[in-house]
C-alpha cells in the first residue's frame, strides 16, 4: 500500500461515497413518501442500510480495521444498487411535517458530505502536485 492510497481510495473516501449514496436513497424515499402522502394504504419507504452506515462510522477511526471497513462499504454499495428502499415497518402512515423535517435534515447532511468529499479531493490534488501551488 502506497502512502497516497489512504488519500485517494482509503476507507474514509469510500465511506464518504457510501454515505452520499445513502443520502441519495434516503432523499428518494422521502420524495416518494411526500408524493404518496394522500394515497390510501401507502406504506412509507425508508433507505434500508442507514443502520449499517451508522455502525461503520464508529469503526473508521481505527486504522487497523480499514480493510474490513472497505469490504463492508463495498457490500453496502452493492446492496444500494440492488434494492435501496424498503417499507418502513415503524411508520404506519406518512406524516408530512416529519417528512419535510427529514428532507431538510437529509439535505444538510448531503451538503456536508459533498464538502467532505471536496476536501478529500483537495488533499489528493495537493499530493499529486507535490504541494506546489
Buried (B, 14 or more C-beta within 10 A) or exposed (E): EEEEEBBBBBBBBBBBBBBBBBBBBBBBBBEBBBEBBEEEEBBBBBBBBBEBBEEBEEBBEEEEBBEEBBEBBEEBBEBBEEEBBEEBEEBEEBBEEEBEEBBEEBEEBBEEBEEBBEEBEEBBEEEEEEEEE
